Every structure is written in C-alpha cells, then in structure tokens.
Amino acid sequence: MTATTDALAPTAEVIPFSRLVRERSSGSHRDSEGAGFMHGLLKGEATRDDYIALVSQHWAIYEALEGVEPAMREVALVAPFLSPALTRLPALEADLAFLIGDDWREQLQLVPATIAYAARIREVAATWPAGYIAHHYTRYLGDLSGGLHIGRVIGRQFGFETNGIGFYLFDDIADPAAFKDAYRSQLDAAPWAPGEQERVVDEVLRAYDFNTRIFEQLSARTAAA
C-alpha cells in the first residue's frame, strides 16, 4: 500500500535556474524600467543631454564589466557566457565621440550610483566569479530585450540611424531571442556550487537596484539643472 501511494504521489517540479532568476527578479526589473528617468526618455520627454548622461553611465558600467573579461575567460564557470558578439564598449565609445566629441572622456559626469555599480562589478569579478555572471546576465540579456526597443525610440527621437545608438545595435547577433535562449540554457547547465544559485539571484536583484538608483540620481540631477 505504501509503495503504491508513493508511486502515485506527485513529484515536485524542478524549476530551471534561468526561470527562477527571471521570476524572482521580475518585480525589480519592472521597478527599474519604470523609473522616472527612463519613463521620460521612452515617452520622448528627455533632452539630448539627458541621453548623453545615460550613455556616460553605460560607458562606466561596461568599462568595468568588459575590462575584467580577459581574467574571466580563465574561469571555467564564467567562460561559456563570454561572447565577442555581446561586446558593447567600442560602440559606447563611438557613441560618446559622436555625441560629445573626441574629448568625451574629459566631459564624463558619473552619478554616485554608477561609480558604486562599477566598483561592485570589479569586486565580484576579483572575489566571486558567480557574482560576475549575475551582472553579466542582468546587463546583456536586458540589452537584447528592452534595450533594442530603447534604441529604436532614441533613434526616432533624435534622428539617429546608427551614430549615437551603436550601443543598442547587435550586428553580430542575427536572432536575439535564440541567443537569449542559449544563454539561459547555459545558466541551467552551469556547475553552481551548493547554495550559490540563491546568492546569484540576490546579486541580480542588487544589479537592478543599482540601475534604479542610477535613474533616480539622473532624474534628480536633471531636475536641479
């Protein structure tokens, strides 16, 4: 009787890690996307200077994220996630040169949350590779999702075709949806250490919090100007 009962008992659903991350971070994702600065940008209410401010923050974030890639390629857990097709830093630098001029580095104005965000990326890259994956996932899959839409909106608003919005153009990724599916499969297959998945989810939430604070600080700076 017991054996029959056990055989008929429903088995617990095993949730893929990629699905767990998406479900657990969906609220934070919506909060970040709905921040006042981004809402204004997507509604066509932002200025060119507002957009330049956003590109400047992106440069600092990706300079941290991609600056540590050579070391991350030597880490077995991280290496499968690194793809040259995702690289954004050269496009960001070209965008800034177009938007500001060749002296764009001297004109960068970073908000405190951006500086803290970049520092956190470098910290986890040096001490906890799985944490680096959390930030890599948050940034690049976001770029291949809502980022593509943002690029189209900005292009229409300011009359950009490619110059100025190169960050949002992934010429080497023909099918973003397929690329994201493959990335999520890598998340599911990665050899996570015991308890590490929960820590990675927490770090993804931390990344979204950094993003939200950046948008809040950009809004405050715009309001004070």
N, C-alpha and C positions, 0 to 999 in steps of 0.2 A: 504493500500500500504506500509506504513511504517513498519507495523508488519511483512508483508511478506518479505520485504527487510532485516529486522533484522534477521528473521529466516534463511534466506539463506546466511547471512554473515558468512565467515569462522571464527572459533573460534581460538584464539591464542593458540599455542602449549605450554603446561605446561612442561617445561624441568625438569626431576628429578634432585635433587640436586647432586646426585652421578655423573650423566652425566655432569652437569655444572662444577663440580670440575675437572673432567678429561679433558674436553675440554679447560678450562681456564688455566690449568697447563701443558698442553701437550708440549708447547714450552720450558718451564723451565725444564721439565723432560728431553727433548732431549738435552738441553744445559748441564745439569748435567751429563748425561750419556756419552756425547761426550767430556767431559773434558779430557785433555791430559793424566792425571794420569790413569784414568780408561781405556782410549783407549789403552795405553801401556800395562796395566795389561791384558786386554782381547785379545791383539794381541800376548801375550807371550813374551813381551819385558821387563817385570818387573822382579826384583830380589826377592828372598825370603825376604830380608829386606824390600823391598817396600810393600810386602804383610803384613808383620808383622806390619808395620806402619799403614796400613789401619785397621787391626784388632784392634790395640790400640785405634784408633779414635772411632771405633764402640763401644768398651767397654765403653768409657766415655759417649757416646750418650745414650746407653741403660741403663747404670747405673742411668742416670738422668730420663729416660723415665719409667723404671720399679721400680725405687726407690720410686716413688711417687704413685705407684699403690694402696697400702693399703688405702691411703686417697681418691684416685679417685673412689674406689669401693663404697664409701659412697655418691657419687654424682649421682643422678638419671640419668642425661643426659649422663654421661660417662660410667656407669656400664655395659650397654649392649655391649659395644665394647671390654671389657676386657675379654680375654680368656687365660687360662693357656697354651693352645696349641701354643700360639704365643711367650711365654717367651723365650728370647734369652740370657739373662745374664749368666746363668750357662754354656751354650755352649761356649760363648765367653771366659769365664774364663778358661775352659778346653782347648780351642784352644791356649790361650796365655801360659798356663803351658806347653803344648806340644811344642810350637814354641820357647819359650824363656827359660822356666824353672820355678821352684817354686817361684823364686824371681821376677816374671814378674811385680809385682806392682812397685817395685823399679826402673824398667827399662822403664816404660811407658814414651813416649815422645809425648806430645799432641801439635798440632799446635793451634795458637790463635783462629781460626775459630771454632775449636772443643770445646774449652772452652766456647766461646760465645754461641754456639749452645746449649750446655748442660745447661748453665745458663738461656737461653730463655725458654727451656722446663720447668725448675723448676719454673720460673717466672709465666708462664701462668697456670701451674698446681695450683699455690697458689692463683692466682687472676682472672683467666678466664678459667673455665673448657672447654668451647668450643674450645679454642685455643689449649688446650692439645689434643683434638680429632684431630685437624688438623695435629699435629706432629705424633700422633699415626697412623693415616691413611697413611701419607706420608711414614713413615718408614716401617710398616708391610706389606702393600699392595705392596710396592716396593720389599720387601724381598720375597714375594710369587710370584712375577713376574720375573723381570730381575735377582733378587738375586739367584734364583735357577740355572739359566744359568751360572752366575758368579761362583757359587760353583763348577759346573762341569768343567769349564775351569781351575780353580785353581787346582782342584784335579788332572786333567790330567797333568798340567804343572809341579807340584811339587811332583807327585806320592802319593798324599794323598787319602786315601779311606774314612775314617771318621775323624780320628785325624787331627786337623788343619783346617777342614772345617765344624765343627759341627754347626757353626752359620747358615750355609745355609741348614741344614737338618731339616726338619719339620716332625719328625716321627709321631707326633700325628695328622697330617692333611693329611688324605688319598687323598683328592681331593682339591688341592689348588684353582682351578677355581670355584668350588662350594662354598668354604669358602669365596672367594672374592666377589662372587655374594651376599651371605648372608650379608656380611659386608656392601656392597653398599646399600642393602635394608634397613639396619639399619640407614645409613646416610639419606636416603629418609624419613624414618619414625620418625626420632628424632624430638622432640618438640623444634625447634630452636626459640629463641627469635627474635622479629622483627629486621631486618637488620643484624642479626648475620651470616647468610649464606655468605654474602659478606665479612665479617670480617674473616670468616673461610677460604674462598678462598685466601684472602690476606695472611693469615698465612701459608697456604700450599705453596704459592709462596715464602714466606720467608724461609721456610724449605728447599726448593730446592736451594735457594740462598746460604744458609749455606753449603749445600752439595757441591755446585760448588766451593765455596771459600776454603773448606777443600781440595778438589782435587788440586786446584791451589797451595795452600800452600805446600801440599805434593810434588808436582812436583818441586816447587822452592827449597825445602829442598833437594830433590834428586839431582837436578842439581848442588847445591852448595857443595854437599858431595865430 
